[in-house]
Amino acid sequence: MSNGLWAGRIAYDAANRIQYIGKALSGSAENAEAWSIKRLTYDGATQRIISEAWPGGDASQKWRWDLRTTYTYS
């Protein structure tokens, strides 16, 4: 049962930049289909964020954090 608070996760790429941001209701397991996951893409020259994308283009909380690298983002 959730108390309504959010839990968050952050994953970094090899260059130590934030690559994935996830949020779900507090208490959600990383393998639960309960996560909203955003992937950030960076410009190679400026290292600035140039896009945000979600699995299948869907920002709803139905994704698994543990599978974040396997999804197709748009």
PDB file with SEQRES, HELIX, SHEET and CRYST1 records, atoms N, CA, C and O in Angstrom:
SEQRES   1 A   74  MET SER ASN GLY LEU TRP ALA GLY ARG ILE ALA TYR ASP          
SEQRES   2 A   74  ALA ALA ASN ARG ILE GLN TYR ILE GLY LYS ALA LEU SER          
SEQRES   3 A   74  GLY SER ALA GLU ASN ALA GLU ALA TRP SER ILE LYS ARG          
SEQRES   4 A   74  LEU THR TYR ASP GLY ALA THR GLN ARG ILE ILE SER GLU          
SEQRES   5 A   74  ALA TRP PRO GLY GLY ASP ALA SER GLN LYS TRP ARG TRP          
SEQRES   6 A   74  ASP LEU ARG THR THR TYR THR TYR SER                          
HELIX    1 AA1 TRP A   65  THR A   70  5                                   6    
SHEET    1 AA1 4 TRP A   6  TYR A  12  0                                        
SHEET    2 AA1 4 ILE A  18  LEU A  25 -1                                        
SHEET    3 AA1 4 SER A  36  TYR A  42 -1                                        
SHEET    4 AA1 4 ILE A  49  ALA A  53 -1                                        
CRYST1    1.000    1.000    1.000  90.00  90.00  90.00 P 1           1          
ATOM      1  N   MET A   1       0.834  -1.175   0.000  1.00  0.00           N  
ATOM      2  CA  MET A   1       0.000   0.000   0.000  1.00  0.00           C  
ATOM      3  C   MET A   1       0.881   1.242   0.000  1.00  0.00           C  
ATOM      4  O   MET A   1       1.892   1.294   0.701  1.00  0.00           O  
ATOM      5  N   SER A   2       0.500   2.225  -0.777  1.00  0.00           N  
ATOM      6  CA  SER A   2       1.306   3.426  -0.894  1.00  0.00           C  
ATOM      7  C   SER A   2       0.755   4.547  -0.021  1.00  0.00           C  
ATOM      8  O   SER A   2      -0.449   4.637   0.222  1.00  0.00           O  
ATOM      9  N   ASN A   3       1.660   5.393   0.441  1.00  0.00           N  
ATOM     10  CA  ASN A   3       1.239   6.561   1.206  1.00  0.00           C  
ATOM     11  C   ASN A   3       1.073   7.782   0.315  1.00  0.00           C  
ATOM     12  O   ASN A   3       0.836   8.883   0.812  1.00  0.00           O  
ATOM     13  N   GLY A   4       1.195   7.601  -0.997  1.00  0.00           N  
ATOM     14  CA  GLY A   4       1.006   8.687  -1.942  1.00  0.00           C  
ATOM     15  C   GLY A   4       2.256   9.494  -2.242  1.00  0.00           C  
ATOM     16  O   GLY A   4       2.205  10.408  -3.065  1.00  0.00           O  
ATOM     17  N   LEU A   5       3.363   9.191  -1.607  1.00  0.00           N  
ATOM     18  CA  LEU A   5       4.606   9.906  -1.869  1.00  0.00           C  
ATOM     19  C   LEU A   5       5.315   9.284  -3.073  1.00  0.00           C  
ATOM     20  O   LEU A   5       5.104   8.114  -3.392  1.00  0.00           O  
ATOM     21  N   TRP A   6       6.146  10.071  -3.727  1.00  0.00           N  
ATOM     22  CA  TRP A   6       6.868   9.605  -4.901  1.00  0.00           C  
ATOM     23  C   TRP A   6       8.228   9.043  -4.532  1.00  0.00           C  
ATOM     24  O   TRP A   6       8.877   9.500  -3.591  1.00  0.00           O  
ATOM     25  N   ALA A   7       8.641   8.054  -5.286  1.00  0.00           N  
ATOM     26  CA  ALA A   7       9.999   7.524  -5.216  1.00  0.00           C  
ATOM     27  C   ALA A   7      10.665   7.865  -6.544  1.00  0.00           C  
ATOM     28  O   ALA A   7      10.005   7.889  -7.583  1.00  0.00           O  
ATOM     29  N   GLY A   8      11.938   8.122  -6.514  1.00  0.00           N  
ATOM     30  CA  GLY A   8      12.649   8.460  -7.728  1.00  0.00           C  
ATOM     31  C   GLY A   8      13.909   7.645  -7.893  1.00  0.00           C  
ATOM     32  O   GLY A   8      14.485   7.154  -6.922  1.00  0.00           O  
ATOM     33  N   ARG A   9      14.326   7.510  -9.125  1.00  0.00           N  
ATOM     34  CA  ARG A   9      15.582   6.836  -9.454  1.00  0.00           C  
ATOM     35  C   ARG A   9      16.277   7.657 -10.532  1.00  0.00           C  
ATOM     36  O   ARG A   9      15.623   8.295 -11.358  1.00  0.00           O  
ATOM     37  N   ILE A  10      17.603   7.637 -10.518  1.00  0.00           N  
ATOM     38  CA  ILE A  10      18.414   8.281 -11.540  1.00  0.00           C  
ATOM     39  C   ILE A  10      19.501   7.302 -11.947  1.00  0.00           C  
ATOM     40  O   ILE A  10      20.110   6.648 -11.101  1.00  0.00           O  
ATOM     41  N   ALA A  11      19.741   7.207 -13.251  1.00  0.00           N  
ATOM     42  CA  ALA A  11      20.819   6.369 -13.769  1.00  0.00           C  
ATOM     43  C   ALA A  11      21.715   7.238 -14.660  1.00  0.00           C  
ATOM     44  O   ALA A  11      21.234   8.098 -15.397  1.00  0.00           O  
ATOM     45  N   TYR A  12      23.005   6.995 -14.575  1.00  0.00           N  
ATOM     46  CA  TYR A  12      23.995   7.797 -15.282  1.00  0.00           C  
ATOM     47  C   TYR A  12      24.599   7.027 -16.453  1.00  0.00           C  
ATOM     48  O   TYR A  12      24.658   5.797 -16.437  1.00  0.00           O  
ATOM     49  N   ASP A  13      25.047   7.766 -17.470  1.00  0.00           N  
ATOM     50  CA  ASP A  13      25.728   7.131 -18.593  1.00  0.00           C  
ATOM     51  C   ASP A  13      27.230   7.037 -18.301  1.00  0.00           C  
ATOM     52  O   ASP A  13      27.680   7.403 -17.216  1.00  0.00           O  
ATOM     53  N   ALA A  14      27.996   6.547 -19.270  1.00  0.00           N  
ATOM     54  CA  ALA A  14      29.434   6.344 -19.072  1.00  0.00           C  
ATOM     55  C   ALA A  14      30.183   7.656 -18.854  1.00  0.00           C  
ATOM     56  O   ALA A  14      31.267   7.657 -18.271  1.00  0.00           O  
ATOM     57  N   ALA A  15      29.618   8.772 -19.316  1.00  0.00           N  
ATOM     58  CA  ALA A  15      30.243  10.083 -19.134  1.00  0.00           C  
ATOM     59  C   ALA A  15      29.777  10.757 -17.842  1.00  0.00           C  
ATOM     60  O   ALA A  15      30.044  11.938 -17.619  1.00  0.00           O  
ATOM     61  N   ASN A  16      29.083  10.003 -16.998  1.00  0.00           N  
ATOM     62  CA  ASN A  16      28.579  10.482 -15.711  1.00  0.00           C  
ATOM     63  C   ASN A  16      27.523  11.583 -15.844  1.00  0.00           C  
ATOM     64  O   ASN A  16      27.398  12.447 -14.976  1.00  0.00           O  
ATOM     65  N   ARG A  17      26.766  11.536 -16.945  1.00  0.00           N  
ATOM     66  CA  ARG A  17      25.643  12.451 -17.145  1.00  0.00           C  
ATOM     67  C   ARG A  17      24.362  11.693 -16.808  1.00  0.00           C  
ATOM     68  O   ARG A  17      24.287  10.478 -16.989  1.00  0.00           O  
ATOM     69  N   ILE A  18      23.363  12.410 -16.321  1.00  0.00           N  
ATOM     70  CA  ILE A  18      22.076  11.756 -16.060  1.00  0.00           C  
ATOM     71  C   ILE A  18      21.498  11.289 -17.389  1.00  0.00           C  
ATOM     72  O   ILE A  18      21.339  12.084 -18.315  1.00  0.00           O  
ATOM     73  N   GLN A  19      21.181   9.988 -17.481  1.00  0.00           N  
ATOM     74  CA  GLN A  19      20.627   9.436 -18.712  1.00  0.00           C  
ATOM     75  C   GLN A  19      19.158   9.069 -18.547  1.00  0.00           C  
ATOM     76  O   GLN A  19      18.357   9.294 -19.455  1.00  0.00           O  
ATOM     77  N   TYR A  20      18.798   8.504 -17.392  1.00  0.00           N  
ATOM     78  CA  TYR A  20      17.418   8.098 -17.142  1.00  0.00           C  
ATOM     79  C   TYR A  20      16.937   8.686 -15.818  1.00  0.00           C  
ATOM     80  O   TYR A  20      17.677   8.729 -14.835  1.00  0.00           O  
ATOM     81  N   ILE A  21      15.687   9.137 -15.813  1.00  0.00           N  
ATOM     82  CA  ILE A  21      15.020   9.602 -14.603  1.00  0.00           C  
ATOM     83  C   ILE A  21      13.714   8.828 -14.489  1.00  0.00           C  
ATOM     84  O   ILE A  21      12.925   8.775 -15.432  1.00  0.00           O  
ATOM     85  N   GLY A  22      13.500   8.232 -13.329  1.00  0.00           N  
ATOM     86  CA  GLY A  22      12.273   7.471 -13.129  1.00  0.00           C  
ATOM     87  C   GLY A  22      11.532   7.930 -11.895  1.00  0.00           C  
ATOM     88  O   GLY A  22      12.140   8.384 -10.926  1.00  0.00           O  
ATOM     89  N   LYS A  23      10.205   7.810 -11.930  1.00  0.00           N  
ATOM     90  CA  LYS A  23       9.415   8.085 -10.728  1.00  0.00           C  
ATOM     91  C   LYS A  23       8.241   7.122 -10.677  1.00  0.00           C  
ATOM     92  O   LYS A  23       7.676   6.725 -11.696  1.00  0.00           O  
ATOM     93  N   ALA A  24       7.902   6.764  -9.445  1.00  0.00           N  
ATOM     94  CA  ALA A  24       6.777   5.861  -9.185  1.00  0.00           C  
ATOM     95  C   ALA A  24       6.282   6.169  -7.781  1.00  0.00           C  
ATOM     96  O   ALA A  24       6.933   6.894  -7.028  1.00  0.00           O  
ATOM     97  N   LEU A  25       5.144   5.623  -7.439  1.00  0.00           N  
ATOM     98  CA  LEU A  25       4.663   5.788  -6.078  1.00  0.00           C  
ATOM     99  C   LEU A  25       5.618   5.108  -5.113  1.00  0.00           C  
ATOM    100  O   LEU A  25       6.165   4.047  -5.413  1.00  0.00           O  
ATOM    101  N   SER A  26       5.813   5.707  -3.978  1.00  0.00           N  
ATOM    102  CA  SER A  26       6.690   5.162  -2.951  1.00  0.00           C  
ATOM    103  C   SER A  26       6.315   3.712  -2.658  1.00  0.00           C  
ATOM    104  O   SER A  26       5.137   3.375  -2.542  1.00  0.00           O  
ATOM    105  N   GLY A  27       7.314   2.877  -2.542  1.00  0.00           N  
ATOM    106  CA  GLY A  27       7.093   1.467  -2.263  1.00  0.00           C  
ATOM    107  C   GLY A  27       7.039   0.593  -3.497  1.00  0.00           C  
ATOM    108  O   GLY A  27       6.983  -0.632  -3.386  1.00  0.00           O  
ATOM    109  N   SER A  28       7.055   1.204  -4.681  1.00  0.00           N  
ATOM    110  CA  SER A  28       7.030   0.427  -5.922  1.00  0.00           C  
ATOM    111  C   SER A  28       8.376  -0.264  -6.123  1.00  0.00           C  
ATOM    112  O   SER A  28       9.428   0.362  -5.994  1.00  0.00           O  
ATOM    113  N   ALA A  29       8.337  -1.528  -6.432  1.00  0.00           N  
ATOM    114  CA  ALA A  29       9.561  -2.271  -6.718  1.00  0.00           C  
ATOM    115  C   ALA A  29      10.102  -1.860  -8.086  1.00  0.00           C  
ATOM    116  O   ALA A  29       9.340  -1.439  -8.957  1.00  0.00           O  
ATOM    117  N   GLU A  30      11.406  -1.982  -8.273  1.00  0.00           N  
ATOM    118  CA  GLU A  30      12.008  -1.624  -9.558  1.00  0.00           C  
ATOM    119  C   GLU A  30      11.555  -2.537 -10.689  1.00  0.00           C  
ATOM    120  O   GLU A  30      11.669  -2.169 -11.858  1.00  0.00           O  
ATOM    121  N   ASN A  31      11.041  -3.723 -10.361  1.00  0.00           N  
ATOM    122  CA  ASN A  31      10.546  -4.631 -11.394  1.00  0.00           C  
ATOM    123  C   ASN A  31       9.022  -4.571 -11.537  1.00  0.00           C  
ATOM    124  O   ASN A  31       8.431  -5.407 -12.220  1.00  0.00           O  
ATOM    125  N   ALA A  32       8.390  -3.592 -10.900  1.00  0.00           N  
ATOM    126  CA  ALA A  32       6.936  -3.406 -11.027  1.00  0.00           C  
ATOM    127  C   ALA A  32       6.641  -2.511 -12.228  1.00  0.00           C  
ATOM    128  O   ALA A  32       7.404  -1.593 -12.528  1.00  0.00           O  
ATOM    129  N   GLU A  33       5.549  -2.778 -12.902  1.00  0.00           N  
ATOM    130  CA  GLU A  33       5.109  -1.937 -14.019  1.00  0.00           C  
ATOM    131  C   GLU A  33       4.410  -0.716 -13.447  1.00  0.00           C  
ATOM    132  O   GLU A  33       3.190  -0.581 -13.531  1.00  0.00           O  
ATOM    133  N   ALA A  34       5.210   0.175 -12.860  1.00  0.00           N  
ATOM    134  CA  ALA A  34       4.671   1.309 -12.107  1.00  0.00           C  
ATOM    135  C   ALA A  34       5.469   2.591 -12.322  1.00  0.00           C  
ATOM    136  O   ALA A  34       5.217   3.596 -11.657  1.00  0.00           O  
ATOM    137  N   TRP A  35       6.417   2.564 -13.233  1.00  0.00           N  
ATOM    138  CA  TRP A  35       7.367   3.660 -13.371  1.00  0.00           C  
ATOM    139  C   TRP A  35       7.110   4.514 -14.608  1.00  0.00           C  
ATOM    140  O   TRP A  35       6.758   4.006 -15.672  1.00  0.00           O  
ATOM    141  N   SER A  36       7.294   5.820 -14.442  1.00  0.00           N  
ATOM    142  CA  SER A  36       7.392   6.754 -15.558  1.00  0.00           C  
ATOM    143  C   SER A  36       8.899   6.974 -15.737  1.00  0.00           C  
ATOM    144  O   SER A  36       9.596   7.356 -14.797  1.00  0.00           O  
ATOM    145  N   ILE A  37       9.384   6.732 -16.941  1.00  0.00           N  
ATOM    146  CA  ILE A  37      10.828   6.797 -17.186  1.00  0.00           C  
ATOM    147  C   ILE A  37      11.102   7.768 -18.330  1.00  0.00           C  
ATOM    148  O   ILE A  37      10.475   7.702 -19.387  1.00  0.00           O  
ATOM    149  N   LYS A  38      12.045   8.662 -18.096  1.00  0.00           N  
ATOM    150  CA  LYS A  38      12.453   9.624 -19.112  1.00  0.00           C  
ATOM    151  C   LYS A  38      13.920   9.394 -19.425  1.00  0.00           C  
ATOM    152  O   LYS A  38      14.737   9.227 -18.520  1.00  0.00           O  
ATOM    153  N   ARG A  39      14.256   9.384 -20.725  1.00  0.00           N  
ATOM    154  CA  ARG A  39      15.659   9.286 -21.148  1.00  0.00           C  
ATOM    155  C   ARG A  39      16.101  10.628 -21.717  1.00  0.00           C  
ATOM    156  O   ARG A  39      15.388  11.238 -22.513  1.00  0.00           O  
ATOM    157  N   LEU A  40      17.261  11.077 -21.312  1.00  0.00           N  
ATOM    158  CA  LEU A  40      17.815  12.334 -21.790  1.00  0.00           C  
ATOM    159  C   LEU A  40      18.893  12.050 -22.834  1.00  0.00           C  
ATOM    160  O   LEU A  40      19.672  11.106 -22.699  1.00  0.00           O  
ATOM    161  N   THR A  41      18.925  12.881 -23.875  1.00  0.00           N  
ATOM    162  CA  THR A  41      19.949  12.787 -24.910  1.00  0.00           C  
ATOM    163  C   THR A  41      20.718  14.100 -24.926  1.00  0.00           C  
ATOM    164  O   THR A  41      20.132  15.177 -24.813  1.00  0.00           O  
ATOM    165  N   TYR A  42      22.028  13.999 -25.066  1.00  0.00           N  
ATOM    166  CA  TYR A  42      22.907  15.160 -24.999  1.00  0.00           C  
ATOM    167  C   TYR A  42      23.530  15.460 -26.353  1.00  0.00           C  
ATOM    168  O   TYR A  42      23.771  14.552 -27.149  1.00  0.00           O  
ATOM    169  N   ASP A  43      23.789  16.732 -26.610  1.00  0.00           N  
ATOM    170  CA  ASP A  43      24.532  17.165 -27.780  1.00  0.00           C  
ATOM    171  C   ASP A  43      25.999  16.800 -27.553  1.00  0.00           C  
ATOM    172  O   ASP A  43      26.550  17.081 -26.489  1.00  0.00           O  
ATOM    173  N   GLY A  44      26.615  16.192 -28.520  1.00  0.00           N  
ATOM    174  CA  GLY A  44      28.002  15.753 -28.361  1.00  0.00           C  
ATOM    175  C   GLY A  44      28.993  16.884 -28.206  1.00  0.00           C  
ATOM    176  O   GLY A  44      29.995  16.733 -27.507  1.00  0.00           O  
ATOM    177  N   ALA A  45      28.736  18.021 -28.845  1.00  0.00           N  
ATOM    178  CA  ALA A  45      29.681  19.137 -28.797  1.00  0.00           C  
ATOM    179  C   ALA A  45      29.507  19.982 -27.537  1.00  0.00           C  
ATOM    180  O   ALA A  45      30.494  20.342 -26.897  1.00  0.00           O  
ATOM    181  N   THR A  46      28.272  20.299 -27.177  1.00  0.00           N  
ATOM    182  CA  THR A  46      28.032  21.214 -26.055  1.00  0.00           C  
ATOM    183  C   THR A  46      27.739  20.499 -24.746  1.00  0.00           C  
ATOM    184  O   THR A  46      27.803  21.105 -23.676  1.00  0.00           O  
ATOM    185  N   GLN A  47      27.415  19.203 -24.825  1.00  0.00           N  
ATOM    186  CA  GLN A  47      27.040  18.405 -23.654  1.00  0.00           C  
ATOM    187  C   GLN A  47      25.749  18.904 -22.983  1.00  0.00           C  
ATOM    188  O   GLN A  47      25.493  18.609 -21.816  1.00  0.00           O  
ATOM    189  N   ARG A  48      24.957  19.649 -23.726  1.00  0.00           N  
ATOM    190  CA  ARG A  48      23.668  20.107 -23.225  1.00  0.00           C  
ATOM    191  C   ARG A  48      22.584  19.112 -23.617  1.00  0.00           C  
ATOM    192  O   ARG A  48      22.692  18.420 -24.629  1.00  0.00           O  
ATOM    193  N   ILE A  49      21.546  19.056 -22.805  1.00  0.00           N  
ATOM    194  CA  ILE A  49      20.416  18.184 -23.116  1.00  0.00           C  
ATOM    195  C   ILE A  49      19.718  18.717 -24.359  1.00  0.00           C  
ATOM    196  O   ILE A  49      19.374  19.896 -24.435  1.00  0.00           O  
ATOM    197  N   ILE A  50      19.513  17.826 -25.338  1.00  0.00           N  
ATOM    198  CA  ILE A  50      18.832  18.243 -26.565  1.00  0.00           C  
ATOM    199  C   ILE A  50      17.476  17.570 -26.744  1.00  0.00           C  
ATOM    200  O   ILE A  50      16.667  18.017 -27.556  1.00  0.00           O  
ATOM    201  N   SER A  51      17.219  16.494 -25.992  1.00  0.00           N  
ATOM    202  CA  SER A  51      15.898  15.875 -26.091  1.00  0.00           C  
ATOM    203  C   SER A  51      15.572  15.048 -24.862  1.00  0.00           C  
ATOM    204  O   SER A  51      16.451  14.575 -24.141  1.00  0.00           O  
ATOM    205  N   GLU A  52      14.275  14.895 -24.653  1.00  0.00           N  
ATOM    206  CA  GLU A  52      13.732  14.015 -23.630  1.00  0.00           C  
ATOM    207  C   GLU A  52      12.816  13.039 -24.348  1.00  0.00           C  
ATOM    208  O   GLU A  52      12.098  13.424 -25.270  1.00  0.00           O  
ATOM    209  N   ALA A  53      12.835  11.781 -23.934  1.00  0.00           N  
ATOM    210  CA  ALA A  53      11.986  10.775 -24.576  1.00  0.00           C  
ATOM    211  C   ALA A  53      11.507   9.775 -23.541  1.00  0.00           C  
ATOM    212  O   ALA A  53      12.132   9.596 -22.495  1.00  0.00           O  
ATOM    213  N   TRP A  54      10.385   9.124 -23.846  1.00  0.00           N  
ATOM    214  CA  TRP A  54       9.773   8.145 -22.954  1.00  0.00           C  
ATOM    215  C   TRP A  54       9.611   6.834 -23.695  1.00  0.00           C  
ATOM    216  O   TRP A  54       9.546   6.837 -24.924  1.00  0.00           O  
ATOM    217  N   PRO A  55       9.544   5.713 -22.994  1.00  0.00           N  
ATOM    218  CA  PRO A  55       9.369   4.415 -23.670  1.00  0.00           C  
ATOM    219  C   PRO A  55       8.108   4.430 -24.540  1.00  0.00           C  
ATOM    220  O   PRO A  55       7.011   4.719 -24.061  1.00  0.00           O  
ATOM    221  N   GLY A  56       8.284   4.121 -25.800  1.00  0.00           N  
ATOM    222  CA  GLY A  56       7.144   4.107 -26.713  1.00  0.00           C  
ATOM    223  C   GLY A  56       6.455   5.452 -26.822  1.00  0.00           C  
ATOM    224  O   GLY A  56       5.316   5.521 -27.285  1.00  0.00           O  
ATOM    225  N   GLY A  57       7.123   6.533 -26.403  1.00  0.00           N  
ATOM    226  CA  GLY A  57       6.532   7.862 -26.421  1.00  0.00           C  
ATOM    227  C   GLY A  57       5.463   8.064 -25.361  1.00  0.00           C  
ATOM    228  O   GLY A  57       4.679   9.010 -25.441  1.00  0.00           O  
ATOM    229  N   ASP A  58       5.424   7.181 -24.367  1.00  0.00           N  
ATOM    230  CA  ASP A  58       4.368   7.166 -23.351  1.00  0.00           C  
ATOM    231  C   ASP A  58       4.944   7.460 -21.969  1.00  0.00           C  
ATOM    232  O   ASP A  58       5.731   6.673 -21.443  1.00  0.00           O  
ATOM    233  N   ALA A  59       4.557   8.583 -21.384  1.00  0.00           N  
ATOM    234  CA  ALA A  59       5.084   8.992 -20.079  1.00  0.00           C  
ATOM    235  C   ALA A  59       4.273   8.434 -18.911  1.00  0.00           C  
ATOM    236  O   ALA A  59       4.524   8.806 -17.764  1.00  0.00           O  
ATOM    237  N   SER A  60       3.323   7.566 -19.168  1.00  0.00           N  
ATOM    238  CA  SER A  60       2.516   7.033 -18.065  1.00  0.00           C  
ATOM    239  C   SER A  60       3.326   6.088 -17.187  1.00  0.00           C  
ATOM    240  O   SER A  60       4.407   5.641 -17.571  1.00  0.00           O  
ATOM    241  N   GLN A  61       2.808   5.798 -16.034  1.00  0.00           N  
ATOM    242  CA  GLN A  61       3.503   4.953 -15.060  1.00  0.00           C  
ATOM    243  C   GLN A  61       3.149   3.484 -15.272  1.00  0.00           C  
ATOM    244  O   GLN A  61       2.391   2.898 -14.500  1.00  0.00           O  
ATOM    245  N   LYS A  62       3.702   2.908 -16.316  1.00  0.00           N  
ATOM    246  CA  LYS A  62       3.429   1.501 -16.616  1.00  0.00           C  
ATOM    247  C   LYS A  62       4.688   0.737 -17.023  1.00  0.00           C  
ATOM    248  O   LYS A  62       4.610  -0.376 -17.543  1.00  0.00           O  
ATOM    249  N   TRP A  63       5.821   1.335 -16.786  1.00  0.00           N  
ATOM    250  CA  TRP A  63       7.088   0.751 -17.218  1.00  0.00           C  
ATOM    251  C   TRP A  63       7.863   0.202 -16.035  1.00  0.00           C  
ATOM    252  O   TRP A  63       7.605   0.561 -14.886  1.00  0.00           O  
ATOM    253  N   ARG A  64       8.820  -0.675 -16.329  1.00  0.00           N  
ATOM    254  CA  ARG A  64       9.677  -1.262 -15.298  1.00  0.00           C  
ATOM    255  C   ARG A  64      11.031  -0.564 -15.297  1.00  0.00           C  
ATOM    256  O   ARG A  64      11.698  -0.483 -16.329  1.00  0.00           O  
ATOM    257  N   TRP A  65      11.429  -0.066 -14.143  1.00  0.00           N  
ATOM    258  CA  TRP A  65      12.719   0.604 -14.026  1.00  0.00           C  
ATOM    259  C   TRP A  65      13.864  -0.338 -14.372  1.00  0.00           C  
ATOM    260  O   TRP A  65      14.828   0.075 -15.017  1.00  0.00           O  
ATOM    261  N   ASP A  66      13.774  -1.586 -13.958  1.00  0.00           N  
ATOM    262  CA  ASP A  66      14.860  -2.537 -14.210  1.00  0.00           C  
ATOM    263  C   ASP A  66      15.027  -2.872 -15.690  1.00  0.00           C  
ATOM    264  O   ASP A  66      16.055  -3.429 -16.076  1.00  0.00           O  
ATOM    265  N   LEU A  67      14.049  -2.549 -16.522  1.00  0.00           N  
ATOM    266  CA  LEU A  67      14.127  -2.817 -17.963  1.00  0.00           C  
ATOM    267  C   LEU A  67      14.329  -1.539 -18.769  1.00  0.00           C  
ATOM    268  O   LEU A  67      14.180  -1.568 -19.991  1.00  0.00           O  
ATOM    269  N   ARG A  68      14.657  -0.434 -18.139  1.00  0.00           N  
ATOM    270  CA  ARG A  68      14.725   0.863 -18.803  1.00  0.00           C  
ATOM    271  C   ARG A  68      15.624   0.875 -20.028  1.00  0.00           C  
ATOM    272  O   ARG A  68      15.326   1.570 -20.999  1.00  0.00           O  
ATOM    273  N   THR A  69      16.704   0.130 -20.005  1.00  0.00           N  
ATOM    274  CA  THR A  69      17.641   0.163 -21.147  1.00  0.00           C  
ATOM    275  C   THR A  69      17.155  -0.665 -22.327  1.00  0.00           C  
ATOM    276  O   THR A  69      17.736  -0.583 -23.409  1.00  0.00           O  
ATOM    277  N   THR A  70      16.110  -1.455 -22.148  1.00  0.00           N  
ATOM    278  CA  THR A  70      15.622  -2.317 -23.228  1.00  0.00           C  
ATOM    279  C   THR A  70      14.496  -1.680 -24.043  1.00  0.00           C  
ATOM    280  O   THR A  70      14.147  -2.188 -25.109  1.00  0.00           O  
ATOM    281  N   TYR A  71      13.930  -0.588 -23.563  1.00  0.00           N  
ATOM    282  CA  TYR A  71      12.802   0.040 -24.247  1.00  0.00           C  
ATOM    283  C   TYR A  71      13.264   0.897 -25.423  1.00  0.00           C  
ATOM    284  O   TYR A  71      14.398   1.374 -25.462  1.00  0.00           O  
ATOM    285  N   THR A  72      12.347   1.080 -26.386  1.00  0.00           N  
ATOM    286  CA  THR A  72      12.554   2.011 -27.491  1.00  0.00           C  
ATOM    287  C   THR A  72      11.929   3.334 -27.089  1.00  0.00           C  
ATOM    288  O   THR A  72      10.742   3.386 -26.767  1.00  0.00           O  
ATOM    289  N   TYR A  73      12.704   4.389 -27.105  1.00  0.00           N  
ATOM    290  CA  TYR A  73      12.250   5.697 -26.632  1.00  0.00           C  
ATOM    291  C   TYR A  73      11.921   6.620 -27.793  1.00  0.00           C  
ATOM    292  O   TYR A  73      12.605   6.635 -28.817  1.00  0.00           O  
ATOM    293  N   SER A  74      10.862   7.384 -27.608  1.00  0.00           N  
ATOM    294  CA  SER A  74      10.495   8.385 -28.613  1.00  0.00           C  
ATOM    295  C   SER A  74       9.756   9.525 -27.943  1.00  0.00           C  
ATOM    296  O   SER A  74       9.355  10.478 -28.611  1.00  0.00           O  
TER     297      SER A  74                                                      
END                                                                             
